[in-house]
Amino acid sequence: QVQLVESGGGLVQAGGSLRLSCAASGRALSSYAMGWFRQAPGKERDFVASITRSGGSAYYADSVKGRFTISRANANNTVYLQMNSLKPEDTAVYYCAATISVTSSRYSDPGVYKYWGQGTQVTVSS
């Protein structure tokens, strides 16, 4: 199994940028497809982005496409989420998640991810 720890969250003004990191320990990160999800108070956990095990393909929610970039450094056992042009509606707790196997049609389904980090808070002020 793998343990995940997110970092990099914080308070930023609208239009600003943050880079989130997800550090993995235990089994090698290259064994997993990875995803980022977010959850605002009183709302469901929503898909943000995901990336295949090799990093060859990435998928994004429409709401972040063109602003966020997911990447991974398997040698460092780390996954990143670069967030640019942040908006107040991006405010949420951001979680990284890992799954051994997932089809391309289900990358956005939180139910297929077995391992989750504890989350990091991102707050965007207007």
N, C-alpha and C positions, 0 to 999 in steps of 0.2 A: 504494500500500500504506500501512499504518499501523503505527506503532511504539507499544507500550503499556508503561507503567511504573506498577507498583503501589506504594502506600505506605500507611502507617497501621497496619501490624501491630505486635505487641508482646506483652508479658506482662501478663495480667490475671487477677484472681481470678474464680472461678466466680460467676455472677450479674452480672458487670460487663458493660461495653459497649465496643465499638470501632467506629470507622468507617474502612473501607478506601476508598482512592481509586485510580482508574485513569486516568492522564493519557495522552491520545493526541496523537500528532504525525504529520505527513504528511497523508494524506487526511482530510477532515472526518469527525468521529465520527458525524455524522448519516447517513452512508452505510452504517453497520453496525448489525446487531443485536449485542448484547453479552451476555456471560455471565461468571459467576463459577464457578470450580471449585476444589476443594481436594484435596490429597493428603497423607495421613498416612504416616509411615514404614512401608514394607513393604506398602502398600495401593495400590489403583488410584486414578486420578484420578476424583473423583466430582463430579457436578453439584451446584451450590448454588442458583443463581438465574440468570435471564436476563431480558432486557428488549428489546422491539421497538425499531426505529429511532426511532420517534416518542416512545417512552416510554408509549404508550397501553396496553400489556399487559405483564404481568410473570408469570413462572412460578417456582415454588419447589420444591425438594426437600421431601418430607414432614418430614424431620428438622429443617428450619429454619423451616418455615411458622409464622407468628405471632411469630417472634423476629427474623428478618432481613428487611430491606427493601432492594431494589435500586432505584436511581434514576439519572437521567442529566441532565446539563446540557450539551446539545449546543453551546450558545453558548460554553461554557468547555472543550469537548472533554474532559469528564470524566464518568466513571461512578463511582457510589458503592455501597458495601454497608454499610448500618448493621446492626450485630450487637448485639442486646440479649440479656439473660438467658443469657450464654455458659455453656457446659458444658465440662468437661474433654474430652469427646469431640469438641468443635469444634476441638481442637488439630490444626493442619495447616499446610502451605504453601498459601496462597490465590493463585490465578491469575485474571487477567481475560483474556478472549478475545474476538475479533471475527470476524464472518462477514458477507459481503455478502448472502447469501440463505439463508433457512432456513424450512422449513415449521413450523407450530405443533407438529407431532408429533415434531419432532426437535430441539427447543431444548435438550434435556438431553444430546444426543450430542456428546461432545467432538470426534469425528471431523469434524463439519461446520464447526468453527471453524478458520480458516486462520491467524490471527495470535494470538500469545500473548505475555504479559508474562513477566518473569523470576520473579515470585512474591514474596510477602511472608509472613513467618512469623507465625503467630498461636499463642500458647501460653496455655492456660487452666489455671490451677492450682486444685486442689481445696481 
